[in-house]
Structure formats: C-alpha cells, structure tokens
C-alpha cells in the first residue's frame, strides 16, 4: 500500500508519518510539501498512491483544487470515470469545507489538531476499504498502464492479445489495434506473468487469446500468426497446458 502525505507544514507531515508507522501496516510513505509537487509527481507517472492525506489550507494551491486536478489526471490516464483510488482523507482545521468533499469522492476527513484516536479510527477504515477495493480489482482481472508520454491509459490484461518488440519499439496488440508503449518487453513479461508467455524475443503472448499452435508458430484468436522460437517451444507447451488445466 502506497500512502501519500501532502501538507505544507513539515511538522504535520512528520506527525502523520509517525502515526502511520505506529499502526504496523506494511506500506510505502511519500511526503509532498505542496499541492504542486504532488500534482507534478502524478503527471510524471510516479507510483500510484492508494491512500492520500491531503491538507486543505496550503499556500500554493488549496487541497480541494488539488483533489479536483488529481481526479481529472486519474480520469485522463484511465480513460474512465473518476475512480475510488487514491482514498482521499482531508486534513483540515476548517470543517466548512467538508460539504464540497463529496464532489471529489473524498473518503474521510480529520480535523486539526489531529487527535491520535481520530487518526487511528480513520486509518483503520481506509485500510479496510483499500483491501476491499484491491480484492474487487483482482476479481475483475489484472490491469496495466500503457502508452507513451502524456498518452497513457489503463487497459485490462485480458484484452491484450500479444505484445510485440520490433525495431526497439514496443507495441501492445489488442484485437483490432496497436498501442505504442515506452518501456521494455522484459518488464511487461514480469508484470504479466504467469498469464503471458514469451514465445520469442519479439513476442509475449496472452495464453488466454491463443487459438492454436504448432512447432513453428502460434495462432492468436484475432487471426494473427506469431513465430515461436524452437528454444522456447517445449517450455511454451508446458505453460500452455498448465494454463488450460487450471482454467478447466
């Protein structure tokens, strides 16, 4: 679980970090000294935050505006409606802002000065919600973020037929289109294992999308035929038969 703390007061960030560490929850914590710093990190595709403690009254840009921009960045990346992650927990001394929190899908809020009892209660709720959302996501299938530069999008792994590496470029091949991706095919292989198999240095195939195969090529359900390395054939057959047995 990745937790973000965005507050322009260093002592507040340090106190929230201390309270989190006292909960003995396995997590990564990243601090942001301003709303602009947080938004810039999100635009640069830094690791996705799962739970965010966000101050409302900050010097550069108020927390409510940060939250709205954050949700919009998230929506643009995922090409979907505003999501539930990160779980937004506003930290504020101004309770009159709270009615507006619903517009950015806020999860909870904590009033300053922060009381340990209140923090533990909200943090416990957030952990439970995060675990629930993670379980639901696992049920609906793995998702990965692909694309290049500003053109990033989140897609379901099941929708990928295969991934092609050609002339130092990576292409995510769906049923009827290709998405150019900045990255390494080896990194995608590790991320998508074990549902995908590297049949050739240039091809990583989705076992679910295979129509058939012989000793020289694999035929995908969209009709494409991909060369299979003779050195990969035996391991591929074992992996595919194992996948078939588990699915049945």
Secondary structure, DSSP 4 states (H G I P E B T S, - for coil): -EEEEE-S-HHHHHHHHHHHHTTT---EEEEESSHHHHHHHHHTTPSPPSEEEEESS-SSS-HHHHHHHHHHHHHHHHTSS--S-SEEEEEES-GGGGGGGGGGT--EEEESSPPHHHHHHHHHHHHHHHHHHHHHHHHH--EEEEEETTEEEEEEGGG--EEEEETTEEEEE-SS-EEEE-S-HHHHHHHHTTTEEEEETTEEEEGGGEEEE-SSEEEETTS-EEE--TTTHHHHHHHHHHHHHHH-
